[in-house]
Amino acid sequence: MFDLSHKSALVTGAGSGIGRAIAQTLAQADALVWVADINAEGGNETVSQIKQAGGSAKFLSLDVTSAEACQGALATTGPIDILVNNAGVGAVGTILETTREDMDRMLNVNVLGVYHLSQAILPSMLERGSGSVINLASIGGVVAVRDRFAYTTTKFAVVGMTKAMALDHSHTGVRVNCLCPGRVETPFVQARLDEYPDRDAAYKEMASTQLNGRMVRPEEVAAAALYLASDEAAMVTGSCQMIDGGWSAGK
């Protein structure tokens, strides 16, 4: 099951965290993975780790906020079978605390990044009559998260784009789904935890929204991405896969 041999995958924001875990997992299933990131150091480190584990990967320097760069990506990668729109940024604050600069940055990366790359790669998928697009949304794309106005706004947009793309191309052989993780133990979150005088207490507070009392591991998000990328998920499109420890179920 979940054999991705002879398939090519492109994962954005794959230089660390969730993106790196997804790239590694797809490579373990024998996909050729294009590790796309604006950070060459992190991206090349992911490629190195994949190759050391026996997988196939190449680095692609990519700024998803640039429509021109996204349109030109296929000239380097060739046809893509699996597109994972993972690149994203976050910001803290209510609407009153969110500056126009904050809002523009969030929209440019989290929303237009998905738009630019999907618009560039979808035509070749449609021409071949197959493909899987996986967008990284968030628990914040399903329920509002306090003090995350801009982030929640953009992730609701990602969920909406996912459903619209799936509906528009439902009879083409191309599937579009999104993943909605809760709080994930990424390097960014780990660094924030290290700033607290009582790290354990801070972890418990951050993880308390998830009913099982712990954060999501990047590998758990990657496992869901592997399923959605595979032929076993042939009947799954337009879905929002929750990986949130029960957060969205309610308190």
N, C-alpha and C positions, 0 to 999 in steps of 0.2 A: 504493500500500500504506500501511497504518497511518493511514487517514483517520478521525479522530475527530470530524468535523463533526457537529453536532446531538447531541453527547454532553456530559454534564456530569460533571466530575471534582471530587473533594474530596481534597486532599492535606494531611495533618497534618504539623506540624513543617516547614512550607514556607517559613519565614522565613530559612533559610540552608542551606548544605551540600547533602546529598543531596535533601532535600525541595524545596529551591528548584530544583535541576536537573531533578527530575521534573516539577514544576509548569511550568517553562519548556518542557520537551520536549513535554508533553501539549498545551500551548497552541499550540506550533508545528504540531501535527497538527490544529489547529482545534477542540479541545475548549474549552468554557467551564470555566475552572479556579477553584475556590474555594480560595484560599490560607488554610489554617487554621493558626493559631499562637497561643500564649499571649503572644508578643512582638509587639505591634502595629507597632513600628518596623520590625522585620525583615520582617514579613508585608507591610506596605504597600510596602516597598522591592521585594519580589519582584513584587507587582502592578504597580508602576511599570515595572519592567524588562520584564515581559511585554507591557504596553501599548505601550511604546516600540518593541518588536519587531513590533508589529502584531497581537498576540494579545488574547484576552479573558480577564479575570481579575477577581475580586472578593475582598476580604479578609473573613475570618470569624474573629473573636476566639473561641478555643475552648480550654478546659482539658480535656484528654481524661481526666483523673482524676475528673471530675465526671460521674456518670451523668445527672444532670438536664440539664447543658449539652449533652451528646451527644444525649439524647432530643429536645431542643429545636432541634437544628441544622437538621433538615429544614424546620421552619417558616420558616427564613430562606432556605435554598438551594433548596427544592423537590426533586423526584426526582433522585437521583444515579445515574449509570450506572457510574462508576469510583470506587472508594474505595481510597485509598492510605494505609494505616496506617503512617506513617513516624515519628511523634513517638517519641523515645526518649532515655534518659539512660544514662550509664555510671558505673562505679565500679571502683576498683582495690583488690585485696586478696584474700587467702585467706578461707576460712570463719572462721578464728580472728581475722581482722582486720576482718571485716564486722560493723558494728553493726546492731542491730535497725532503727534509723532509716534506715541505708543500704538495708537489705533492703526495708523498707516502701516507700521512695521508688522503688526499681527495679521492684518488683511493681506499684505503683500506676500508673506511667507505661507501662512496657514491656509489661505483661501486661493489667492492667485497662483501660488505654487502648484496646487493640485490642478487648477484650471489649465495653466500653461502646459504642463507635462502631459496631462491626459489628452488635451487637444492635439498635441504633437504625435502621440504614440497610438491613439485609438484608430486612426485611419488604416494603418498597416494591419492591426488586429482584425478590423472589419473586413479588409480585403482577403485575409486568410480564413475568416470565419471562425476564429477561436482566440481566446485570450482571457486573462484574469486581471482585473484592476482591484487593488486592495488599498483603501484609503484609511489612514490612521486618524480617527476622530478621538473621542474621549468620553468618559462618563459625563464630562462637561458639555457634550453634544446631545445629551439625552435629558439630563436634569441640570438646573443651574447650580453653580458652585459659588459660594459666598466669596466676595472680594476678588473675583476673577471675571469682571465684566467683559473685557475685550476677548479674553481666551474663550469664555463660554459662547460669546457671539460668533466667533470664527468656527468653533467646533460644531455648533448647530448648523452652520453653513456647510461644513464638510458632510454632515449626515444628509442634508438636503441635496447636495450635489450628487452624492452616492445614489440616492433613490431616483433622482431625475435621470442620471446616466443609465442606470439599470433598466428603467422603464423605457427610455428612448431606444435602447439597443437590445431589448429582451428577446428578439427572435433572430439574433445574428450569430450566436455562438460565443459572444463576448459577455462575460459576467462581471458585475461590479458590486463590491461589498465593502463594508468598513468595520474596523475594530474599535471598540470603545473601552479602553482600559480604565481602571480606577487609578489610584496612586501607585506608581511603579518605582521600584528600587533602582533608579538610573544613577549614573555617576553624578549628575547634577543634584539629585535629591540627597544622595549620600554626602555631598559636599555641604549642602545646607544643614544637614543634621549635625555635622561636625562643628558647626558654628555655635551650637547650643551648649550651655554649661552642663546640662544633664541630657546626654544624647539619647539614652534609653527612654526617658520620659517624653522627649520630643517625638521619638519614633512612635511610641504608643498613641500619642495624641494625633499624629498624622494618619496613623493606620486605623484609628477608631471608627472612621466612617465605613469601613469595610467589615461586614458582619463577622468574618472569621478572625478579625483582629490582627491581620498582618497585611503588608503591602504585596502587590503583584511583582513577580520576578520577570525580567525581560524575556526569559526563555519561555514563560507561559504565554506571553503575547505571541511570540514567534511560533509556538505550536499551533495556535489558531490560524496564523497566517499561512502556515504550511498546508493545513487542511483546505483553506479557501483557494490556495494556488493550485491544488491538485485536481485531477480528473474525478476524484471521488466526490467533489463538491459540485458536480455538474448541474444539480438542481437547486443550487444556492445562488441567488442573485438578489440584489436590493436589500440585503440583510444588514443588521447592525449587531455584531457579535459582542455581547457584554463580557468583559473579563475584569470584574470589579469586586469580587468577594461578596456579592450580594448587596452592594451599596444601592443600586438602582431599585432594589426590591422594597426599600423603605426601612424606616427605623422602628 
